C-alpha cells in the first residue's frame, strides 16, 4: 500500500528552498531533501499527491519543481481537503496559521490519520493545546517537526543521558541564533527531550531583533525576536538560554553539567565531547553509546526522510508518536514565558494559566 500525502503551504520548508540554506538561484528550481516533500520522496510507501497555497505563484513554482499534476495544485487548503482523500497532511505555513490549518485538517472530509506540522507548534499555548485536543478527538496523530527527535545520534544521546552518563543534571547553558520562535524552539525542545523534563519557572529577556522577515521575504511584521533567559526545570536543573545573536555569527551549543560528568554539544562545528567525573577530576572520553557528532549537513537533512518513515510506521500501527503536540507545547510554553517575563518584569511560573495561555507570539 502507498499512502497519500498532501502539503498546505508551499514555501521553503515544504520543499521550495530557504535563503541562507540554499543558493537563491536554486530556490523553486531544485528538489531539497531537507523538506517535507523531500522526506516523502525519500521514503517508500508514501507519495506526495497534492499541494495547497493561497499564493498562486508559489503554488506553481512548487508544483513544477516537484512534478505535481496541475489539477492537484489547490488554491487554498479548503479546496484540497474537500477534494482529496489523504492519509497524511503536512502543515508548512507560518506558525501563526498552524492552529487554523491543523484544526480544519483534522475535522475535514479528507480525514487524514496523521498531520505533520512544522515547528513551533503554534503562536500560543492555548492554540497548541486546542490542536492536540482536536487531534485526539478526531483520532489524528499530530506530529510536530522538531527535527532533532528524528535523528539517530540524538536518540543515542538521549538513551545515554537516561542511563546516567552525567549523573543527576544540575546546570545547562545553551546558545543558538535568534529568533526565539523560529529557531530556539529547536534548542529548547532538544533540551527538554534529552532530559525528559518540564519547566517550572522562567525569567526572560527580549532584544526585539529579527532576521526572519528580511531573510524569508516576509510580507508582514511579526513579534518574534531574539532573546533568552533562565529556566528552572522540574528535575531541579537550572538552564541559561541565549538566542540573541544573528544567524551568521551563531552556533548551536549546549553544555550539560551533572553530578557524574559533563557534555559539550556544538552542532554547528560537529563537535560532541564528554567528560566523566572521577575523584573530583573530569576525564575526557568518547560519548558513551553515540556514534560520532551531529551535523547539519548529514543529520538535519536526513531528519526529514526519517520523520516521513516514522509517519509510515504510525500509519502502519507499528510505532508510537515520537514528537506529539503535547510535548511540542513544552518548548513553546518556555518561549512565551520569556516574553511575558520580559514585558512584565517578573518571574513566570509554569504551567501557564488562562489568560497567559492566550498570549500570541507571531513568527514566520
VOGU-3710 file (C-alpha; in Angstrom, 3 decimals, decimal comma):
1> xxxxxxxxxx> 0,000/0,000/0,000  1,206/3,501/-0,844  -0,058/6,237/1,476  -1,197/9,582/0,042  0,250/12,853/1,337  -0,681/16,499/0,836  1,047/19,744/1,806  -0,525/23,006/2,996  1,877/25,896/2,406  4,366/25,585/-0,466
11> xxxxxxxxxx> 7,214/27,670/0,950  10,800/26,874/1,853  10,454/24,110/4,432  7,796/22,392/2,342  10,368/21,939/-0,415  10,799/25,241/-2,270  14,164/26,068/-0,619  15,277/28,562/2,025  17,564/31,564/1,727  20,580/31,063/3,982
21> xxxxxxxxxx> 20,419/27,298/3,477  20,242/27,155/-0,312  21,538/29,223/-3,232  18,968/31,788/-4,335  19,159/30,564/-7,948  18,145/27,041/-6,827  15,079/28,088/-4,835  11,970/26,868/-6,593  14,076/25,079/-9,184  15,547/22,087/-7,352
31> xxxxxxxxxx> 14,311/19,399/-5,020  15,651/19,695/-1,464  15,951/16,613/0,729  15,685/18,681/3,926  11,989/19,396/3,457  8,589/17,772/3,809  8,406/16,972/0,101  11,992/15,692/0,240  11,103/13,431/3,133  8,173/11,962/1,249
41> xxxxxxxxxx> 10,235/11,433/-1,916  12,975/9,608/0,002  10,542/7,262/1,755  8,982/4,087/0,423  5,296/3,588/0,985  4,225/7,231/0,790  3,723/9,674/-2,094  3,099/13,413/-2,265  -0,019/13,752/-4,425  -1,471/17,214/-3,711
51> xxxxxxxxxx> -0,450/20,714/-2,592  -2,277/23,852/-1,462  -1,364/27,512/-1,029  -3,082/30,895/-1,216  -0,093/32,273/-3,159  -0,614/31,029/-6,704  2,918/31,891/-7,843  4,448/29,754/-5,066  1,957/27,016/-5,821  3,028/26,877/-9,460
61> xxxxxxxxxx> 6,765/27,045/-8,715  6,468/24,276/-6,154  4,238/22,170/-8,374  6,668/22,437/-11,284  9,713/21,673/-9,109  8,089/18,616/-7,500  6,122/17,470/-10,558  2,672/17,744/-9,002  -0,136/17,495/-11,621  -1,831/20,836/-12,264
71> xxxxxxxxxx> -5,241/19,504/-11,230  -3,809/18,702/-7,792  -2,446/22,190/-7,111  -5,154/23,801/-4,984  -5,628/27,494/-4,246  -6,434/27,369/-0,524  -6,280/24,389/1,800  -10,078/24,003/1,954  -10,233/23,021/-1,717  -7,584/20,339/-1,282
81> xxxxxxxxxx> -9,171/18,891/1,850  -12,597/18,758/0,168  -11,293/17,064/-2,997  -8,535/14,712/-1,849  -8,581/11,572/0,276  -5,285/11,922/2,154  -3,566/9,746/4,740  -1,183/12,474/5,955  -1,163/16,265/5,588  1,882/18,470/6,144
91> xxxxxxxxxx> 1,221/21,928/7,583  4,097/24,140/6,398  2,558/27,583/6,831  3,793/30,307/9,246  3,264/29,351/12,873  0,500/31,921/13,433  -1,596/29,900/10,948  -0,873/26,446/12,385  -3,881/26,328/14,679  -6,311/27,147/11,839
101> xxxxxxxxxx> -4,760/24,671/9,417  -4,294/21,782/11,854  -7,787/22,060/13,345  -9,523/22,387/9,967  -7,482/19,490/8,566  -8,287/17,194/11,493  -12,003/17,955/11,114  -12,069/17,837/7,313  -13,703/15,370/4,961  -10,216/14,299/3,887
111> xxxxxxxxxx> -9,827/12,775/7,365  -6,043/12,144/7,442  -4,689/9,780/10,080  -1,563/11,929/10,594  -0,826/15,664/10,483  2,874/16,560/10,178  3,070/20,138/11,456  6,082/22,410/11,246  7,625/23,839/14,391  6,888/25,783/16,528
121> xxxxxxxxxx> 3,562/24,109/17,085  1,535/27,337/17,371  1,551/31,027/18,276  0,156/30,488/21,790  -0,042/27,742/24,384  -3,846/27,839/24,226  -3,787/27,244/20,480  -1,303/24,387/20,882  -3,473/22,693/23,485  -6,558/23,083/21,292
131> xxxxxxxxxx> -4,697/21,497/18,358  -3,711/18,488/20,466  -7,221/18,135/21,874  -8,918/18,308/18,469  -6,487/15,769/17,043  -7,175/13,448/19,978  -10,933/13,846/19,473  -10,656/13,036/15,745  -8,188/10,154/16,247  -5,484/12,049/14,349
141> xxxxxxxxxx> -1,787/11,769/15,209  -0,253/15,250/15,456  3,483/15,020/14,697  5,477/18,238/15,220  8,620/18,631/13,140  11,228/19,149/15,843  13,912/17,642/13,624  16,382/16,535/16,297  13,893/13,937/17,514  14,184/12,214/14,149
151> xxxxxxxxxx> 17,977/11,793/14,132  19,773/8,659/15,226  22,553/10,419/17,152  20,106/12,375/19,322  18,248/9,152/20,073  21,551/7,543/21,085  22,436/10,543/23,245  19,030/10,564/24,933  19,465/6,916/25,917  22,971/7,648/27,217
161> xxxxxxxxxx> 21,734/10,553/29,358  18,874/8,397/30,677  21,448/5,709/31,527  23,208/8,265/33,745  26,406/9,219/31,909  26,364/12,658/33,593  24,580/11,514/36,728  21,962/13,929/38,063  21,779/17,005/35,776  22,480/20,248/37,625
171> xxxxxxxxxx> 23,299/23,055/35,171  22,841/23,723/31,452  23,969/26,577/29,232  22,546/26,693/25,700  23,108/29,100/22,809  21,562/29,476/19,351  20,649/32,153/16,838  17,690/34,457/17,071  14,678/34,322/16,781  13,055/32,528/19,708
181> xxxxxxxxxx> 10,059/31,018/17,902  11,656/30,395/14,540  14,943/28,932/15,776  15,250/28,360/19,513  12,214/26,092/19,535  14,736/23,515/18,230  17,160/24,285/21,063  14,572/24,174/23,834  12,865/21,063/22,508  16,243/19,326/22,357
191> xxxxxxxxxx> 16,927/20,336/25,954  13,634/19,092/27,400  13,722/15,993/25,167  17,177/14,898/26,311  16,242/15,371/29,973  12,545/14,432/29,664  11,801/17,476/31,803  9,308/20,338/32,097  9,952/23,966/33,022  8,534/25,221/36,323
201> xxxxxxxxxx> 9,836/28,822/36,463  11,130/31,219/33,783  12,811/34,624/33,750  13,183/36,147/30,289  14,829/38,813/28,138  13,739/40,008/24,669  16,042/42,102/22,430  13,391/42,850/19,742  15,778/41,955/16,895  14,504/39,847/13,990
211> xxxxxxxxxx> 16,274/38,496/10,894  13,478/36,358/9,506  11,231/38,962/7,888  14,001/40,053/5,522  15,628/36,624/5,123  12,368/34,885/4,258  10,808/37,721/2,284  8,015/38,114/4,825  5,049/40,222/3,814  4,079/41,238/7,351
221> xxxxxxxxxx> 5,806/42,092/10,602  5,854/39,512/13,376  6,526/39,737/17,106  9,186/37,011/17,192  12,690/38,206/18,087  15,946/37,266/19,731  16,039/36,674/23,461  16,553/34,129/26,188  16,637/33,836/29,934  16,789/31,456/32,870
231> xxxxxxxxxx> 14,715/28,271/33,146  14,236/26,079/36,213  13,220/22,520/35,289  11,121/20,159/37,362  14,127/17,899/37,993  15,922/20,834/39,665  18,204/21,588/36,688  18,966/25,290/36,108  19,324/26,330/32,459  20,611/29,534/30,873
241> xxxxxxxxxx> 19,342/30,154/27,330  20,861/32,710/24,929  19,291/33,123/21,484  20,169/36,785/20,901  22,791/36,703/18,123  22,338/36,829/14,350  22,472/33,710/12,184  25,827/34,471/10,547  27,749/34,567/13,841  25,791/31,937/15,747
251> xxxxxxxxxx> 26,485/28,369/16,840  24,160/25,866/18,431  25,989/24,928/21,636  24,793/23,134/24,751  26,752/22,228/27,866  25,294/19,862/30,460  26,919/19,559/33,883  25,873/16,731/36,171  26,971/15,024/39,360  28,949/12,365/37,451
261> xxxxxxxxxx> 30,142/14,148/34,310  29,565/16,795/31,668  28,642/17,052/27,977  29,540/19,676/25,365  27,495/19,675/22,153  28,343/22,034/19,283  26,105/21,154/16,360  27,469/23,817/14,008  31,082/22,690/14,330  30,195/18,996/14,540
271> xxxxxxxxxx> 31,818/18,541/17,942  30,324/16,436/20,732  32,553/15,899/23,797  32,092/14,082/27,098  33,939/14,031/30,431  33,335/11,556/33,229  33,933/12,751/36,795  36,333/10,533/38,745  37,577/11,517/42,226  36,820/15,179/41,560
281> xxxxxxxxxx> 38,599/15,235/38,174  36,889/15,468/34,772  38,419/12,935/32,366  37,525/13,160/28,683  36,210/10,042/26,947  34,170/9,316/23,796  30,463/9,934/24,329  29,190/6,528/25,514  26,841/4,826/23,082  26,974/7,619/20,472
291> xxxxxxxxxx> 28,495/7,138/17,006  30,199/10,461/16,260  28,869/14,016/16,409  25,693/15,508/14,974  25,879/17,759/11,880  23,504/19,941/9,897  24,751/18,649/6,541  24,079/14,994/7,307  21,811/14,550/10,332  19,475/17,529/9,806
301> xxxxxxxxxx> 18,897/16,677/6,153  18,285/13,038/6,973  15,790/14,028/9,685  13,078/14,678/7,088  13,205/11,221/5,473  13,443/9,778/8,989  10,303/11,696/10,009  8,444/10,569/6,881  9,474/6,965/7,570  8,233/7,369/11,148
311> xxxxxxxxxx> 4,900/8,616/9,778  4,619/5,495/7,605  5,207/3,411/10,731  2,488/5,368/12,543  0,108/4,720/9,646  1,011/1,033/9,765  0,329/0,981/13,510  3,826/-0,174/14,459  5,159/2,951/16,222  4,315/5,465/18,927
321> xxxxxxxxxx> 4,384/9,163/18,071  7,942/10,379/18,686  7,063/14,102/18,610  3,441/14,663/19,701  1,828/18,072/20,072  1,609/17,831/23,848  5,422/17,580/24,049  5,984/20,342/21,477  3,954/22,608/23,746  6,686/22,351/26,408
331> xxxxxxxxxx> 9,221/24,375/24,400  6,553/26,824/23,206  5,487/27,480/26,808  9,067/28,410/27,755  9,361/30,819/24,810  6,034/32,518/25,548  7,101/32,812/29,180  10,319/34,612/28,143  8,138/37,293/26,520  5,712/37,522/29,438
341> xxxxxxxxxx> 8,580/37,794/31,916  10,392/40,486/29,920  7,375/42,719/29,443  6,025/42,307/32,973  9,392/42,426/34,754  8,646/39,298/36,751  9,308/35,593/37,062  6,715/33,351/35,419  5,540/30,097/36,969  4,618/27,193/34,699
351> xxxxxxxxxx> 2,367/25,646/33,571  0,725/28,829/32,304  -2,873/29,519/33,239  -5,511/31,439/31,291  -5,260/34,290/30,193  -1,477/33,835/29,816  -2,131/30,752/27,685  -3,618/33,094/25,097  -0,559/35,353/24,710  0,363/35,051/20,996
361> xxxx> 3,896/35,367/19,596  3,707/35,521/15,804  6,573/34,170/13,713  7,492/33,074/10,233
//
